[in-house]
């Protein structure tokens, strides 16, 4: 992998894989990753500790105790999420300019990016370029917590509230029309639309 393409996740995994079966304190891992990331991109990465926690949640790292994790080549990876092949993942990032398709932030902003399945594998999605999109950690987590339509509506609410603050009348009207479509088809009616006039 080209040094210029290493993500926070890649660096965290690299450090743990260099020290297999060792109990590693959270702090030194974060320090090493931040140092390597700064050498590559001339900026400090964000939320390295969250990446460590996510790798544990995916079954890739073992949590020994609070703040201590280890990597073992013998650990079953049953929790590991299905991923795009490396060449497809890189093609998704390239197509999307290495930026989140929702907020436009990416590696150059010190933000970790992920190749996300538009339609999840367990719902019939495939590991193809067409089914992939680039999301930052924040929006990737939001999407995992909500369905696509819920995610879209929650993001639309944020967009609408920002437009109200800026008094952007065109964007306000656009958002209202989309809210109307949600209501017309009774999609995610449990999420209330804003009541700004």
C-alpha positions in Angstrom: 0.0 0.0 0.0 1.3 3.4 -0.9 2.3 5.5 2.2 0.1 8.3 1.0 -3.0 6.1 1.0 -2.7 4.9 4.7 -5.7 5.6 6.8 -5.9 5.9 10.6 -7.3 2.3 10.6 -4.4 1.1 8.5 -1.9 2.6 10.9 -3.6 1.2 14.0 -3.7 -2.3 12.5 -0.1 -2.0 11.4 1.0 -1.2 15.0 -0.9 -4.1 16.5 0.3 -6.5 13.8 3.9 -5.5 14.5 3.3 -6.5 18.2 1.1 -9.7 17.9 -0.2 -11.3 21.1 1.1 -8.4 23.3 -1.1 -6.4 25.7 -0.8 -2.9 24.4 -1.7 0.3 26.3 -4.0 2.6 24.4 -1.8 5.7 24.9 1.4 4.5 23.1 -0.7 3.1 20.2 -2.4 6.5 19.7 1.0 8.3 20.0 2.6 6.1 17.4 -0.3 6.4 15.0 -0.5 10.2 15.4 3.3 10.5 14.8 3.1 8.3 11.6 0.0 10.1 10.3 1.6 13.5 10.8 4.6 12.4 8.9 2.4 11.4 6.0 -0.2 14.2 5.9 1.4 17.0 8.0 -1.6 17.1 10.3 -2.8 15.3 13.4 -5.5 12.6 12.9 -8.8 12.7 14.7 -10.3 10.2 17.1 -7.6 7.5 16.8 -9.0 5.9 20.0 -12.4 5.4 18.3 -10.7 3.4 15.6 -9.1 1.1 18.2 -12.6 0.7 19.8 -14.2 0.0 16.4 -11.6 -2.7 15.6 -12.4 -4.3 18.9 -16.1 -4.2 18.1 -15.5 -5.8 14.8 -13.6 -8.7 16.5 -10.2 -7.8 15.1 -8.7 -6.6 18.4 -9.1 -8.2 21.9 -9.9 -6.0 24.8 -7.7 -7.2 27.7 -9.0 -4.5 30.1 -9.9 -0.9 30.0 -7.4 0.9 27.8 -5.5 -2.3 26.9 -5.9 -4.2 23.7 -4.1 -6.9 21.7 -4.1 -8.4 18.3 -3.8 -12.2 17.8 -3.4 -14.0 14.5 -5.4 -16.9 16.2 -8.4 -14.8 17.1 -11.5 -15.8 15.2 -12.7 -12.9 13.1 -16.3 -13.9 13.1 -17.4 -10.4 13.8 -15.4 -8.9 11.0 -17.6 -6.9 8.7 -17.5 -7.8 5.0 -15.2 -5.5 3.1 -14.6 -4.4 -0.4 -11.5 -5.9 -2.1 -8.6 -3.5 -1.8 -8.7 -2.5 -5.5 -12.4 -1.7 -5.4 -12.1 0.2 -2.1 -9.3 2.3 -3.6 -11.5 2.9 -6.8 -14.4 4.1 -4.6 -12.1 6.5 -2.8 -10.6 7.8 -6.1 -14.0 8.3 -7.7 -15.3 10.2 -4.6 -12.1 12.3 -4.4 -11.1 10.7 -1.1 -13.9 12.7 0.6 -17.1 11.8 2.4 -20.0 12.1 0.0 -22.2 13.6 2.7 -20.1 16.3 4.3 -17.2 16.6 1.8 -14.5 16.1 4.5 -11.6 13.6 4.0 -8.0 12.7 4.6 -6.8 16.2 3.8 -8.9 17.4 6.8 -7.5 14.8 9.1 -10.7 12.8 8.8 -10.8 9.0 8.5 -12.8 7.8 5.5 -14.5 4.4 4.9 -15.7 2.5 1.9 -19.4 2.0 2.7 -21.9 -0.4 1.1 -24.9 1.6 -0.1 -26.9 -1.6 0.1 -25.5 -3.9 2.9 -24.2 -7.3 2.0 -26.8 -9.0 4.3 -29.5 -7.2 2.4 -28.3 -8.3 -1.1 -25.6 -5.7 -1.7 -22.4 -6.5 -3.5 -18.8 -5.6 -3.2 -18.9 -3.6 -6.4 -17.8 0.0 -7.3 -21.5 0.9 -8.0 -22.6 -0.2 -4.5 -19.8 1.7 -2.8 -19.6 5.2 -1.4 -17.0 7.1 0.7 -18.2 8.2 4.2 -16.3 9.8 7.0 -16.3 8.0 10.4 -19.1 10.2 11.7 -21.5 9.6 8.8 -20.5 5.9 8.5 -21.5 5.5 12.2 -24.8 7.4 11.6 -25.6 5.2 8.7 -24.9 2.0 10.6 -27.2 3.2 13.4 -30.0 4.1 11.1 -31.5 2.8 7.8 -30.6 4.6 4.6 -33.9 6.6 4.7 -33.6 7.4 8.4 -30.0 8.6 7.8 -31.2 10.7 4.9 -34.0 12.3 6.9 -31.8 13.1 9.9 -29.1 14.6 7.6 -31.9 16.6 5.8 -33.0 18.0 9.2 -29.4 19.2 9.9 -29.2 20.7 6.4 -32.6 22.5 6.9 -31.6 23.9 10.3 -28.3 25.2 8.9 -30.3 26.8 6.0 -32.6 28.5 8.5 -29.6 29.9 10.4 -28.2 31.3 7.2 -31.6 32.4 6.0 -30.9 30.5 2.8 -34.5 30.6 1.3 -33.8 28.4 -1.7 -32.3 25.6 0.5 -35.2 25.9 3.0 -37.7 25.4 0.2 -35.8 22.5 -1.2 -35.7 20.8 2.2 -39.4 21.4 2.8 -40.2 19.7 -0.5 -38.2 16.6 0.4 -39.9 16.5 3.8 -43.2 16.5 1.9 -42.0 13.5 -0.1 -41.2 11.6 3.1 -44.7 12.4 4.4 -46.4 11.5 1.1 -45.0 8.0 1.2 -45.2 7.7 5.0 -41.4 7.0 5.3 -39.8 7.4 8.7 -42.8 9.3 10.1 -41.4 8.5 13.6 -38.8 11.2 12.9 -40.5 14.5 13.2 -39.7 17.2 10.7 -38.7 20.6 12.0 -41.5 23.1 12.6 -39.6 26.3 11.5 -41.8 28.7 9.5 
